[in-house]
């Protein structure tokens, strides 16, 4: 059985800025998934940690967090306006309301 690790013990300033620096690299008109960002920082199984950091990002500066969605292309449930911001950048959504990841996912 895997031991549960509290996020507060894992989060530190270095990790926060590592995540935010990847988010900063997502190009205009593209999206990345939480899991993709976790993989890019060498923490493959920490997609939720990425989400937690992004939920607090306003405390660290101005980052394009609206460009991060889940692996299926769903927007964040409490991020009002995320879809509109993405559509302003030309990102298209499928009929089910998810980002068309096949065409708009960032190929890092």
N, C-alpha and C positions, 0 to 999 in steps of 0.2 A: 504494500500500500504506500502511495506517495505521501510524503509529509507536506502539509499545507504551509506555505510561507506567507506571512503577512506582507502586503504591499508596502506598508510603511517601513519595513526593514529592508526592502529592496530598493526603494526610491531614494536617490540622492541627486544632488545638483548636476553631477557629471552625467548621469543617465538621462535626466530630464533634458539637458541641452543636447545630448547625443540624439535623442528622439526628435527634438524640435529642429535640429540641423538637417535631418533627413527630410522632414516635412517641408522645410524651406526650399529644398531642391526639386519638389514636385512641380513640373512645368505648368504654366497657364493652360487650361483646357484639358488637363489630364487628372486622373485620380489614382490613388494608391490605397491598398487595403491595410488594415491594422496589422494583419499577419505579415504582409510584405515588408512593412516598416520594421517589425520585430525581427524578421529574417535579415534585413540589411544591417542591423546593429548587432547581429550574432546572438539573438535571443529568440530563436524559432518558436518557442512555446509561450511567448509573452505578449500575445496580441491584446489581451485585456489590460495589461500594464500600459501599453501604448495608448489605449483608449482613456485610461485614467489620467495619464499625463496630458493628453489633448484636452480633457475636460477642465484642466486647470491652466491651460496655456496663456490665458489673458494676464496671468500674474507674471509672465516672463517676457512679454513683448507681443509683437504683431506677427503672427504666423498664419499661413494659408491652410488652417486646419479643416476648412470646408472641403478641401480636396481629398480628405480621407474618409473612406466608407468601409463597410464590412466586405468580406470576401465575395458575397453574392451581389454586391453593389447597392445595398440598402444604406440610406442615410441614417445619421444618428437620431434616435427617437426624440430627444429634447433640444435639438439644434434647429430652431425655427429659422427658416430662411436659407438653410444649406442648399436645398434644391435650387432655389432661385439664383444663388451665387454661382452654382455650377452651370446652370443654363445660360447665365450671362457670359460665361466663358466658352459657350458652345458645346458643352457636354450634353449628350442626349440620353434620355431615359427610355426604357422599354415600357410596354403597356402595363407591366406589373408594378411600375413605380421605381424599379431599380436602375441604377446606372448601367449603360451598355458597356460592361467591362471588356468585352471582346474588342471594342473599338476605342475605348477611352482610358484603359488602364495604362499607367506609366510603365514603360519598359526601361527600367533603370540601367 
